[in-house]
Amino acid sequence: MLGPGQGDRPEENDGPNLVQRAGALASWAARTGFSIGRRLPGVEAAERGLLQIERQLLGELRRRLDEVDDPYHAALTAASSMNGYQGNGLQARETVTVVPARGDLSEPLRAAMAELLNRSIGFGRDRAKEYLYAVILRQLTPDEARILSALSDGTPFPLIDVAERTNLGGAGRIVLRNASTVGKNAGVSLLDQVPSYVTRLVGLGLAEIDEEAPSLETQYEILMTDETVRDAEKSVKRAKFIRRTVHISRLGAQFWTACDPTR
């Protein structure tokens, strides 16, 4: 089976930068998954085949990302080896010289921070952006990537927080935050984790929360029937529903443009 590049093998393409390589690999995933899925007997078999391909490609993508010159991993490993500390079992691919700074830099975390600060001096705008995107990409789960894809065209989705209603009718303790229909629309595997996915995407700066959109009234009503929302409602005596929306952020749009596998 051939991947992207020569005969579409990604490991033979050393020219493009990290983001381009990641995009090529993801594009290969889409093409390969489609062609193999069509040859598998039955819908369930096709889905199993596509999930296996997705897992294999995700593992390959992570392996390739880890091979990128990462100052943190390099410095952490170098400092760990000096102290006989094994850390996470990472092996340095080059000797890292830590510039002395105030205090003892023999500890892995301090040495890593010193290396990052030293590297930042020589970073241009493009390299700094590539590094930022690589760090973000490492943190995303497949389900979160699907949600970001669904948000990528700028479409807002309904969002609901479930709170315990106070005696004065206000919102007290929040029992569920950031429930949304975006997960079902994106086809995520773990629908009950959508609130956590949305919270993480907001925390990474890839998505933003905005005020309620009256035009999404029907979608809000659908979201109210979601099992996660209903369970949260049952967990309090009196529930108060806070309606908002979620949409892609400026950083999220820039990140998606750089990593979009269909480009």
N, C-alpha and C positions, 0 to 999 in steps of 0.2 A: 504494500500500500504506500502511496506517495503522499508526501505532505507539501507545504509551501516551499518555493524556491526551485533549485535544480531537481528535476523530478519531484519538485515541491518538497524537498527535505529542509526544514528550518535550520538544522544545525550547520548546513553548508553555506548559509547566508550570513556572513560576518559584517557586511557593510552597513545595513540599516541600524538605527539606534534601537534602544530597548522598546520604546512604545511601538515603533513600526514592526519589530519582531513579534511583539505580543499581539498586535492587530492581525498580522499574517497568520499566526497560529490559530487565533480565534476564527478567522475566515476559513481556514482549513477545516476547523471543527464543524462549521456550518455545512460546508460542501460535502465532507466525508460522511457526516452523520446522516444527511439527506439521502445520499446514494446508497449507503448500506441499509438504512432503515427500509427503503423501498424493496430490498431483496429479501428481507426477513419475513417468514410466514406468520401472519396474524398480527393484530395490533399490539397485543401484550408483548410478543417477542420483539417487535420493532421498538417498543418503548424501552425494554430491557437492554437492547443493543445500543440504543442512543444514550441511555444513562451510563452504560459501561464506557462508551466512547468519551462522554463528557468527563467522567472521572479520570480516564487515562490522559486526556488532553489537559485537564486542570493540573494533574500531577506534573506533566511535562512543562507546562507554563511556569509553575512554581519552581521547578528545578532550574529552568533557564533564567528566571528572575534572580535566583540565589547565586547564579554564576556571574551576575553583573558585579562590577567593582563596587562593593558596598563598604564604605568607610567604617560603619559601626561594627559589622561582622569582622572585618579585618582587624580593627583595633582591639576589639573584645577578645578575639582569638590570640592575638599577639601578646596582650597583657596577661591573659590566662595562662599561656604557655610559660611565661616568665615566672609566674607564681606557682606553677604546678597545679593550677586550677583548670578543670576540664570543661566547665561551663556546659554548653549544650552540645558538645562534641563537634563543633565547627572547626574546620581546618583552614588556616590562612593560606592564601595562594600567593602571597608576596610578603616580603618583610616590611613591616610598618614601623617607621621612626616617629615616636611620640615626642613632640617638642615640649621641653620642660616647662612647667607652669608652677604657680604657687601651690604648695602642698605636695602630698605623695600621690603620684600618678600611677603607681603600680597596681592599684585596684582597677579591675576591668572596666567598670562603668565610667570612672573618671578618665581613663585612658581613651575610651571610645569617644567621650565628649570632646576631649582635646583634639582628637583626630578629625572629628566632624567640623570643629571650629577652624582647624588648619585647612581642611579641604575647601571650606566655604570661601576662602580668600581667592582661590583660583577658579571658582565656579562662575561661568558666564550665565546669562539669562536662560539660554536654551538648556544648558546642562542642569541648572537648578530646577527648571520646570520638569525636565525628564526625571530627575531624581524624586521630586515631589510626587509625580504621577506613579512612579514605580512603587513608592512606599504605600500610596493609597491602594493601588492594585493588589498588593500583597495582603491587604486587610479585608478585602471583599470576599464574601461567600458567593457561590453560584446563584443562590436565590436573590441576594442583594444586587448582583449584576443584572439579573432579569428585571428587577424593579427599576433600576437606573435606566435600563433600556426603555421601559414603558414610560418613564418620565422624560426621556431625552427629547421628545418633540415639543416640550413645553406645556403639555396638557396638565391641568391641575386635577387632583383627585380628592375626594372627600376624606376628611379626617375627623375622628371622634375621640374625645377623652371622656371617660366615665368617672364621675366624682360622687362622693357622698353628699347629699343635699343637707345643708345646715338648717336650723330652725327658722332662720330668716330667709330661706330660699336661695342662699348663695351656694358656692361650691366649696366643699371642705376637702377631706382627704381624697386624693386621686387614686383610684384602684385600677385603672387601665388608661394607658397613655398611647396615643398615636395609632389607634386602630384605623384601618383604611381598606378600601376596595382595590387599591393598586396591586396588592399581592395576587389576588385572584385574576385580575386583568393580565398580570405578567406571567401567570402560570407557575408560581413558585411551588416547591415541593412541600414546604412546611407552612401551611396557612396560619396555624396558631402562633407562629413566630413573626408574622408580619409587623405587629407593633414594635417588636425589638429590632427588626430589620430597618424600619423607617426611622426609629430613634438613632440607630447607628449611622445611617446615611446622613441624617441631620447633624450628628456629632462630627462626622468627617467633613462637613461643609459642602456635601454634594447635593443636598436637598434643603429646602426652606419651608417653613410653616407660615401660612398666611391666614387671613380672616375667612369666615364662612362665605361660600358662594351660593346665593339663592338659586342660581341656574342648575345646581346639582341636586336639587331637592329629591328627585327620584333615587339618585345614588345614595343619598343619606338614608332614605327609607330602607333601601336594600341593606346598607351597612348595619342598620339597627337590628336586622334579623340574623346577623353574623353570630355564630356560636360563641366566639370569644367575647363579643360585646354583651351577649345575653348572660353569660356566666358571670361577668363582672357586675352586671346589673343585679343579679341575684345575691351577690356577696355583700350588699349593703341594704339597709332598711329602706332608704329612699335614695334613688339615683338621680343625678343631674348630668345631662349630656351636653358636652361643650363641643360645638361644631366648628371645624376649621378646614383648611385645605393644605395639601402638600404639593409642591412643584419643584422642578429642578432648579438648582442655584446657578449663579454665574460660574463658580468654580466647577460645578458639576457639568455644565454645558461645555466648558473648555476641556475638561477631562474626557468627556465622552467624544468630543470631536477628535481628540488625539488618539483615543483607543478604539473608536468605532470600527468593528471588524468588517463592516460592509463598505467602507470607503475605499 
